[in-house]
Amino acid sequence: MKLLKSKLIAVAILCLLFSSCSKEDSNEDKKSMYNIDLLLAQKNDREMSDEIADLINLHRATLGLNSLQIDYQYASAFAVSHTEYMIEIEAINHDNFPYRSDGIKHYNGAKAVAENVAYGYENAEKAVSAWLKSPGHRAIIEGNYTHAGLGVMKCSKNRNYFTMLFYKK
């Protein structure tokens, strides 16, 4: 009985050690965890990004869907950051998407986040056309989202990389 009592006390102490936190600590941890430089959004090819947004909003309008409001701050900074990463490793991917998703949820109060990426298309029309031909990408474009952020950049080989983050508030 003494041994059982000692084990229960030890478990209770461990639970307290590993589960105690304050609201302030939690908010500060999240703030530093999702730290993003908003100046990154200025590296975006704004002209091509706006063309992509216009084409996607035109497509959404033909289906009776709301237009996406473009977020030139957090979502675009996260999108540019990912585009830079893809350029650096010379591959398109969704690596670390949970980080971008959680960051947008933290800063923008998003309830849902999705992402489309692409590489190599010369212009906005070709990138959007490719996304619309892909069932998975099309589903995101036609999804129940309210906002989007974009990161479009050229690599040193003069090829475009694209990241578009969609979110619902």
HUTAFEN-V379886 format. One record per backbone hydrogen bond with DSSP energy under -1.0 kcal/mol. CO is the residue of the C=O (numbers start at 1). NH is the residue of the N-H. If there is no record, write none. Layout:
((CO:NH) (CO:NH))
This chain:
((1:5) (2:6) (3:7) (4:8) (5:9) (6:10) (7:11) (8:12) (9:13) (10:14) (11:15) (12:16) (13:17) (14:18) (15:19) (16:20) (22:26) (23:27) (24:28) (25:29) (26:30) (27:31) (28:32) (29:33) (30:34) (37:40) (38:41) (39:42) (40:43) (41:44) (44:46) (45:49) (46:50) (47:51) (48:52) (49:53) (50:54) (51:55) (52:56) (53:57) (54:58) (55:59) (56:60) (57:61) (58:62) (60:65) (61:64) (69:148) (73:77) (74:78) (75:79) (76:80) (77:81) (78:82) (79:83) (80:84) (81:85) (82:86) (83:87) (84:88) (85:89) (86:91) (94:97) (96:100) (97:101) (98:102) (99:103) (100:104) (101:105) (102:106) (103:107) (104:108) (105:109) (112:168) (114:166) (116:164) (118:162) (123:127) (124:128) (125:129) (126:130) (127:131) (128:132) (129:133) (134:138) (135:139) (136:140) (137:141) (138:142) (140:143) (143:145) (146:69) (147:167) (148:71) (149:165) (151:163) (152:45) (153:161) (155:158) (159:155) (160:120) (161:153) (162:118) (163:151) (164:116) (165:149) (166:114) (167:146) (167:147) (168:111) (168:112))
